[in-house]
Amino acid sequence: MLRMLKSLFIDKCPVCAERLIAQTDAVCCTKACPDGHYKEESYRTLGVRVVYDGLK
């Protein structure tokens, strides 16, 4: 039960189901698939989320 609850908060690639690698700086937070399938940028100050799907 706890494992199932924990899996809800882990971001995964919609193509290959690998965990996304996150990088954070002062402006944005970037989450990307290690295989390059998916990338997501979140700009908190602007309230904007940009999703790049199907990068290859």
PDB file of N, CA, C and O in Angstrom, chain B, residues numbered from 101:
ATOM      1  N   MET B 101       0.823  -1.194   0.000  1.00  0.00           N
ATOM      2  CA  MET B 101       0.000   0.000   0.000  1.00  0.00           C
ATOM      3  C   MET B 101       0.868   1.257   0.000  1.00  0.00           C
ATOM      4  O   MET B 101       0.604   2.210  -0.734  1.00  0.00           O
ATOM      5  N   LEU B 102       1.903   1.243   0.835  1.00  0.00           N
ATOM      6  CA  LEU B 102       2.792   2.397   0.908  1.00  0.00           C
ATOM      7  C   LEU B 102       3.559   2.576  -0.395  1.00  0.00           C
ATOM      8  O   LEU B 102       3.779   3.706  -0.830  1.00  0.00           O
ATOM      9  N   ARG B 103       3.965   1.486  -1.019  1.00  0.00           N
ATOM     10  CA  ARG B 103       4.685   1.554  -2.293  1.00  0.00           C
ATOM     11  C   ARG B 103       3.795   2.159  -3.378  1.00  0.00           C
ATOM     12  O   ARG B 103       4.261   2.944  -4.204  1.00  0.00           O
ATOM     13  N   MET B 104       2.532   1.796  -3.373  1.00  0.00           N
ATOM     14  CA  MET B 104       1.588   2.325  -4.358  1.00  0.00           C
ATOM     15  C   MET B 104       1.373   3.822  -4.158  1.00  0.00           C
ATOM     16  O   MET B 104       1.296   4.574  -5.130  1.00  0.00           O
ATOM     17  N   LEU B 105       1.277   4.251  -2.921  1.00  0.00           N
ATOM     18  CA  LEU B 105       1.115   5.664  -2.613  1.00  0.00           C
ATOM     19  C   LEU B 105       2.360   6.446  -3.008  1.00  0.00           C
ATOM     20  O   LEU B 105       2.255   7.548  -3.546  1.00  0.00           O
ATOM     21  N   LYS B 106       3.530   5.890  -2.748  1.00  0.00           N
ATOM     22  CA  LYS B 106       4.787   6.542  -3.090  1.00  0.00           C
ATOM     23  C   LYS B 106       4.953   6.674  -4.600  1.00  0.00           C
ATOM     24  O   LYS B 106       5.512   7.663  -5.074  1.00  0.00           O
ATOM     25  N   SER B 107       4.476   5.695  -5.358  1.00  0.00           N
ATOM     26  CA  SER B 107       4.617   5.729  -6.815  1.00  0.00           C
ATOM     27  C   SER B 107       3.786   6.842  -7.456  1.00  0.00           C
ATOM     28  O   SER B 107       4.068   7.238  -8.586  1.00  0.00           O
ATOM     29  N   LEU B 108       2.788   7.344  -6.773  1.00  0.00           N
ATOM     30  CA  LEU B 108       1.987   8.441  -7.306  1.00  0.00           C
ATOM     31  C   LEU B 108       2.771   9.745  -7.385  1.00  0.00           C
ATOM     32  O   LEU B 108       2.432  10.619  -8.182  1.00  0.00           O
ATOM     33  N   PHE B 109       3.818   9.889  -6.565  1.00  0.00           N
ATOM     34  CA  PHE B 109       4.584  11.121  -6.501  1.00  0.00           C
ATOM     35  C   PHE B 109       5.890  11.060  -7.282  1.00  0.00           C
ATOM     36  O   PHE B 109       6.647  12.031  -7.277  1.00  0.00           O
ATOM     37  N   ILE B 110       6.175   9.953  -7.949  1.00  0.00           N
ATOM     38  CA  ILE B 110       7.385   9.808  -8.744  1.00  0.00           C
ATOM     39  C   ILE B 110       7.043  10.117 -10.197  1.00  0.00           C
ATOM     40  O   ILE B 110       6.144   9.506 -10.774  1.00  0.00           O
ATOM     41  N   ASP B 111       7.770  11.074 -10.786  1.00  0.00           N
ATOM     42  CA  ASP B 111       7.535  11.433 -12.181  1.00  0.00           C
ATOM     43  C   ASP B 111       8.247  10.439 -13.089  1.00  0.00           C
ATOM     44  O   ASP B 111       9.431  10.154 -12.910  1.00  0.00           O
ATOM     45  N   LYS B 112       7.509   9.914 -14.068  1.00  0.00           N
ATOM     46  CA  LYS B 112       8.058   8.936 -15.006  1.00  0.00           C
ATOM     47  C   LYS B 112       7.788   9.377 -16.436  1.00  0.00           C
ATOM     48  O   LYS B 112       6.840  10.113 -16.710  1.00  0.00           O
ATOM     49  N   CYS B 113       8.637   8.912 -17.336  1.00  0.00           N
ATOM     50  CA  CYS B 113       8.476   9.178 -18.765  1.00  0.00           C
ATOM     51  C   CYS B 113       7.237   8.445 -19.269  1.00  0.00           C
ATOM     52  O   CYS B 113       7.066   7.263 -18.971  1.00  0.00           O
ATOM     53  N   PRO B 114       6.365   9.121 -20.029  1.00  0.00           N
ATOM     54  CA  PRO B 114       5.175   8.444 -20.546  1.00  0.00           C
ATOM     55  C   PRO B 114       5.483   7.420 -21.638  1.00  0.00           C
ATOM     56  O   PRO B 114       4.632   6.585 -21.945  1.00  0.00           O
ATOM     57  N   VAL B 115       6.672   7.462 -22.230  1.00  0.00           N
ATOM     58  CA  VAL B 115       7.031   6.541 -23.310  1.00  0.00           C
ATOM     59  C   VAL B 115       7.676   5.268 -22.773  1.00  0.00           C
ATOM     60  O   VAL B 115       7.244   4.161 -23.095  1.00  0.00           O
ATOM     61  N   CYS B 116       8.730   5.435 -21.939  1.00  0.00           N
ATOM     62  CA  CYS B 116       9.498   4.264 -21.503  1.00  0.00           C
ATOM     63  C   CYS B 116       9.363   3.965 -20.011  1.00  0.00           C
ATOM     64  O   CYS B 116       9.915   2.969 -19.544  1.00  0.00           O
ATOM     65  N   ALA B 117       8.661   4.780 -19.263  1.00  0.00           N
ATOM     66  CA  ALA B 117       8.406   4.602 -17.828  1.00  0.00           C
ATOM     67  C   ALA B 117       9.661   4.673 -16.965  1.00  0.00           C
ATOM     68  O   ALA B 117       9.662   4.161 -15.845  1.00  0.00           O
ATOM     69  N   GLU B 118      10.734   5.300 -17.464  1.00  0.00           N
ATOM     70  CA  GLU B 118      11.926   5.550 -16.650  1.00  0.00           C
ATOM     71  C   GLU B 118      11.669   6.766 -15.764  1.00  0.00           C
ATOM     72  O   GLU B 118      10.852   7.625 -16.096  1.00  0.00           O
ATOM     73  N   ARG B 119      12.376   6.831 -14.633  1.00  0.00           N
ATOM     74  CA  ARG B 119      12.258   7.998 -13.766  1.00  0.00           C
ATOM     75  C   ARG B 119      12.868   9.213 -14.441  1.00  0.00           C
ATOM     76  O   ARG B 119      13.904   9.109 -15.097  1.00  0.00           O
ATOM     77  N   LEU B 120      12.228  10.362 -14.283  1.00  0.00           N
ATOM     78  CA  LEU B 120      12.736  11.593 -14.867  1.00  0.00           C
ATOM     79  C   LEU B 120      13.849  12.164 -14.000  1.00  0.00           C
ATOM     80  O   LEU B 120      13.799  12.078 -12.773  1.00  0.00           O
ATOM     81  N   ILE B 121      14.852  12.746 -14.647  1.00  0.00           N
ATOM     82  CA  ILE B 121      15.975  13.372 -13.955  1.00  0.00           C
ATOM     83  C   ILE B 121      15.652  14.857 -13.820  1.00  0.00           C
ATOM     84  O   ILE B 121      15.339  15.522 -14.808  1.00  0.00           O
ATOM     85  N   ALA B 122      15.729  15.374 -12.597  1.00  0.00           N
ATOM     86  CA  ALA B 122      15.363  16.765 -12.337  1.00  0.00           C
ATOM     87  C   ALA B 122      16.596  17.624 -12.108  1.00  0.00           C
ATOM     88  O   ALA B 122      17.553  17.210 -11.453  1.00  0.00           O
ATOM     89  N   GLN B 123      16.552  18.845 -12.669  1.00  0.00           N
ATOM     90  CA  GLN B 123      17.574  19.859 -12.442  1.00  0.00           C
ATOM     91  C   GLN B 123      16.847  21.150 -12.090  1.00  0.00           C
ATOM     92  O   GLN B 123      15.892  21.537 -12.764  1.00  0.00           O
ATOM     93  N   THR B 124      17.303  21.811 -11.036  1.00  0.00           N
ATOM     94  CA  THR B 124      16.633  23.022 -10.577  1.00  0.00           C
ATOM     95  C   THR B 124      17.635  24.162 -10.485  1.00  0.00           C
ATOM     96  O   THR B 124      18.749  23.985  -9.992  1.00  0.00           O
ATOM     97  N   ASP B 125      17.231  25.330 -10.962  1.00  0.00           N
ATOM     98  CA  ASP B 125      18.020  26.536 -10.756  1.00  0.00           C
ATOM     99  C   ASP B 125      17.085  27.635 -10.245  1.00  0.00           C
ATOM    100  O   ASP B 125      15.938  27.357  -9.894  1.00  0.00           O
ATOM    101  N   ALA B 126      17.563  28.865 -10.203  1.00  0.00           N
ATOM    102  CA  ALA B 126      16.767  29.950  -9.636  1.00  0.00           C
ATOM    103  C   ALA B 126      15.543  30.293 -10.479  1.00  0.00           C
ATOM    104  O   ALA B 126      14.565  30.824  -9.953  1.00  0.00           O
ATOM    105  N   VAL B 127      15.578  30.003 -11.765  1.00  0.00           N
ATOM    106  CA  VAL B 127      14.500  30.396 -12.666  1.00  0.00           C
ATOM    107  C   VAL B 127      13.499  29.274 -12.912  1.00  0.00           C
ATOM    108  O   VAL B 127      12.290  29.498 -12.861  1.00  0.00           O
ATOM    109  N   CYS B 128      13.997  28.067 -13.179  1.00  0.00           N
ATOM    110  CA  CYS B 128      13.079  26.994 -13.551  1.00  0.00           C
ATOM    111  C   CYS B 128      13.533  25.641 -13.023  1.00  0.00           C
ATOM    112  O   CYS B 128      14.661  25.471 -12.561  1.00  0.00           O
ATOM    113  N   CYS B 129      12.619  24.691 -13.108  1.00  0.00           N
ATOM    114  CA  CYS B 129      12.889  23.295 -12.766  1.00  0.00           C
ATOM    115  C   CYS B 129      12.691  22.485 -14.044  1.00  0.00           C
ATOM    116  O   CYS B 129      11.636  22.561 -14.674  1.00  0.00           O
ATOM    117  N   THR B 130      13.708  21.710 -14.426  1.00  0.00           N
ATOM    118  CA  THR B 130      13.651  20.914 -15.646  1.00  0.00           C
ATOM    119  C   THR B 130      13.677  19.444 -15.288  1.00  0.00           C
ATOM    120  O   THR B 130      14.546  18.991 -14.544  1.00  0.00           O
ATOM    121  N   LYS B 131      12.717  18.696 -15.823  1.00  0.00           N
ATOM    122  CA  LYS B 131      12.669  17.243 -15.647  1.00  0.00           C
ATOM    123  C   LYS B 131      12.752  16.623 -17.028  1.00  0.00           C
ATOM    124  O   LYS B 131      12.013  17.006 -17.935  1.00  0.00           O
ATOM    125  N   ALA B 132      13.669  15.649 -17.191  1.00  0.00           N
ATOM    126  CA  ALA B 132      13.867  15.052 -18.510  1.00  0.00           C
ATOM    127  C   ALA B 132      14.074  13.555 -18.400  1.00  0.00           C
ATOM    128  O   ALA B 132      14.592  13.051 -17.404  1.00  0.00           O
ATOM    129  N   CYS B 133      13.659  12.857 -19.444  1.00  0.00           N
ATOM    130  CA  CYS B 133      13.879  11.417 -19.555  1.00  0.00           C
ATOM    131  C   CYS B 133      15.354  11.188 -19.881  1.00  0.00           C
ATOM    132  O   CYS B 133      15.904  11.901 -20.720  1.00  0.00           O
ATOM    133  N   PRO B 134      16.011  10.216 -19.245  1.00  0.00           N
ATOM    134  CA  PRO B 134      17.417   9.952 -19.557  1.00  0.00           C
ATOM    135  C   PRO B 134      17.628   9.482 -20.997  1.00  0.00           C
ATOM    136  O   PRO B 134      18.729   9.632 -21.529  1.00  0.00           O
ATOM    137  N   ASP B 135      16.608   8.920 -21.637  1.00  0.00           N
ATOM    138  CA  ASP B 135      16.714   8.467 -23.022  1.00  0.00           C
ATOM    139  C   ASP B 135      16.304   9.548 -24.021  1.00  0.00           C
ATOM    140  O   ASP B 135      16.395   9.330 -25.229  1.00  0.00           O
ATOM    141  N   GLY B 136      15.856  10.701 -23.543  1.00  0.00           N
ATOM    142  CA  GLY B 136      15.516  11.819 -24.413  1.00  0.00           C
ATOM    143  C   GLY B 136      14.124  11.787 -25.014  1.00  0.00           C
ATOM    144  O   GLY B 136      13.876  12.474 -26.004  1.00  0.00           O
ATOM    145  N   HIS B 137      13.206  11.013 -24.451  1.00  0.00           N
ATOM    146  CA  HIS B 137      11.846  10.942 -24.990  1.00  0.00           C
ATOM    147  C   HIS B 137      10.973  12.122 -24.574  1.00  0.00           C
ATOM    148  O   HIS B 137      10.067  12.508 -25.313  1.00  0.00           O
ATOM    149  N   TYR B 138      11.234  12.696 -23.409  1.00  0.00           N
ATOM    150  CA  TYR B 138      10.296  13.632 -22.785  1.00  0.00           C
ATOM    151  C   TYR B 138      11.076  14.671 -21.992  1.00  0.00           C
ATOM    152  O   TYR B 138      12.080  14.350 -21.357  1.00  0.00           O
ATOM    153  N   LYS B 139      10.609  15.924 -22.030  1.00  0.00           N
ATOM    154  CA  LYS B 139      11.230  16.995 -21.246  1.00  0.00           C
ATOM    155  C   LYS B 139      10.140  17.949 -20.783  1.00  0.00           C
ATOM    156  O   LYS B 139       9.215  18.264 -21.531  1.00  0.00           O
ATOM    157  N   GLU B 140      10.259  18.405 -19.542  1.00  0.00           N
ATOM    158  CA  GLU B 140       9.261  19.296 -18.956  1.00  0.00           C
ATOM    159  C   GLU B 140       9.981  20.408 -18.215  1.00  0.00           C
ATOM    160  O   GLU B 140      10.861  20.139 -17.397  1.00  0.00           O
ATOM    161  N   GLU B 141       9.619  21.658 -18.492  1.00  0.00           N
ATOM    162  CA  GLU B 141      10.185  22.814 -17.809  1.00  0.00           C
ATOM    163  C   GLU B 141       9.078  23.518 -17.040  1.00  0.00           C
ATOM    164  O   GLU B 141       8.006  23.776 -17.586  1.00  0.00           O
ATOM    165  N   SER B 142       9.335  23.830 -15.769  1.00  0.00           N
ATOM    166  CA  SER B 142       8.352  24.530 -14.939  1.00  0.00           C
ATOM    167  C   SER B 142       8.944  25.854 -14.476  1.00  0.00           C
ATOM    168  O   SER B 142       9.993  25.886 -13.833  1.00  0.00           O
ATOM    169  N   TYR B 143       8.266  26.940 -14.809  1.00  0.00           N
ATOM    170  CA  TYR B 143       8.659  28.272 -14.374  1.00  0.00           C
ATOM    171  C   TYR B 143       7.676  28.706 -13.294  1.00  0.00           C
ATOM    172  O   TYR B 143       6.566  29.144 -13.596  1.00  0.00           O
ATOM    173  N   ARG B 144       8.084  28.584 -12.039  1.00  0.00           N
ATOM    174  CA  ARG B 144       7.171  28.843 -10.917  1.00  0.00           C
ATOM    175  C   ARG B 144       6.754  30.301 -10.822  1.00  0.00           C
ATOM    176  O   ARG B 144       5.596  30.595 -10.525  1.00  0.00           O
ATOM    177  N   THR B 145       7.691  31.225 -11.073  1.00  0.00           N
ATOM    178  CA  THR B 145       7.355  32.641 -10.936  1.00  0.00           C
ATOM    179  C   THR B 145       6.331  33.086 -11.972  1.00  0.00           C
ATOM    180  O   THR B 145       5.538  33.991 -11.711  1.00  0.00           O
ATOM    181  N   LEU B 146       6.341  32.462 -13.137  1.00  0.00           N
ATOM    182  CA  LEU B 146       5.382  32.796 -14.188  1.00  0.00           C
ATOM    183  C   LEU B 146       4.136  31.925 -14.143  1.00  0.00           C
ATOM    184  O   LEU B 146       3.112  32.270 -14.733  1.00  0.00           O
ATOM    185  N   GLY B 147       4.222  30.798 -13.446  1.00  0.00           N
ATOM    186  CA  GLY B 147       3.111  29.857 -13.403  1.00  0.00           C
ATOM    187  C   GLY B 147       2.933  29.112 -14.719  1.00  0.00           C
ATOM    188  O   GLY B 147       1.812  28.781 -15.108  1.00  0.00           O
ATOM    189  N   VAL B 148       4.049  28.848 -15.404  1.00  0.00           N
ATOM    190  CA  VAL B 148       4.012  28.226 -16.729  1.00  0.00           C
ATOM    191  C   VAL B 148       4.724  26.881 -16.691  1.00  0.00           C
ATOM    192  O   VAL B 148       5.767  26.733 -16.054  1.00  0.00           O
ATOM    193  N   ARG B 149       4.144  25.905 -17.381  1.00  0.00           N
ATOM    194  CA  ARG B 149       4.762  24.581 -17.528  1.00  0.00           C
ATOM    195  C   ARG B 149       4.833  24.259 -19.017  1.00  0.00           C
ATOM    196  O   ARG B 149       3.810  24.235 -19.702  1.00  0.00           O
ATOM    197  N   VAL B 150       6.052  24.010 -19.520  1.00  0.00           N
ATOM    198  CA  VAL B 150       6.274  23.706 -20.930  1.00  0.00           C
ATOM    199  C   VAL B 150       6.659  22.239 -21.038  1.00  0.00           C
ATOM    200  O   VAL B 150       7.588  21.787 -20.369  1.00  0.00           O
ATOM    201  N   VAL B 151       5.942  21.489 -21.886  1.00  0.00           N
ATOM    202  CA  VAL B 151       6.201  20.060 -22.061  1.00  0.00           C
ATOM    203  C   VAL B 151       6.640  19.815 -23.496  1.00  0.00           C
ATOM    204  O   VAL B 151       5.938  20.167 -24.444  1.00  0.00           O
ATOM    205  N   TYR B 152       7.815  19.205 -23.640  1.00  0.00           N
ATOM    206  CA  TYR B 152       8.318  18.784 -24.945  1.00  0.00           C
ATOM    207  C   TYR B 152       8.122  17.276 -25.016  1.00  0.00           C
ATOM    208  O   TYR B 152       8.818  16.524 -24.334  1.00  0.00           O
ATOM    209  N   ASP B 153       7.189  16.840 -25.829  1.00  0.00           N
ATOM    210  CA  ASP B 153       6.878  15.419 -25.946  1.00  0.00           C
ATOM    211  C   ASP B 153       7.361  14.918 -27.302  1.00  0.00           C
ATOM    212  O   ASP B 153       7.153  15.578 -28.320  1.00  0.00           O
ATOM    213  N   GLY B 154       7.991  13.775 -27.316  1.00  0.00           N
ATOM    214  CA  GLY B 154       8.480  13.206 -28.568  1.00  0.00           C
ATOM    215  C   GLY B 154       9.676  13.947 -29.109  1.00  0.00           C
ATOM    216  O   GLY B 154       9.653  14.401 -30.253  1.00  0.00           O
ATOM    217  N   LEU B 155      10.725  14.081 -28.314  1.00  0.00           N
ATOM    218  CA  LEU B 155      11.896  14.844 -28.715  1.00  0.00           C
ATOM    219  C   LEU B 155      12.724  14.157 -29.790  1.00  0.00           C
ATOM    220  O   LEU B 155      13.454  14.827 -30.521  1.00  0.00           O
ATOM    221  N   LYS B 156      12.631  12.856 -29.903  1.00  0.00           N
ATOM    222  CA  LYS B 156      13.448  12.154 -30.900  1.00  0.00           C
ATOM    223  C   LYS B 156      12.698  11.978 -32.183  1.00  0.00           C
ATOM    224  O   LYS B 156      13.229  11.408 -33.136  1.00  0.00           O
TER     225      LYS B 156
END
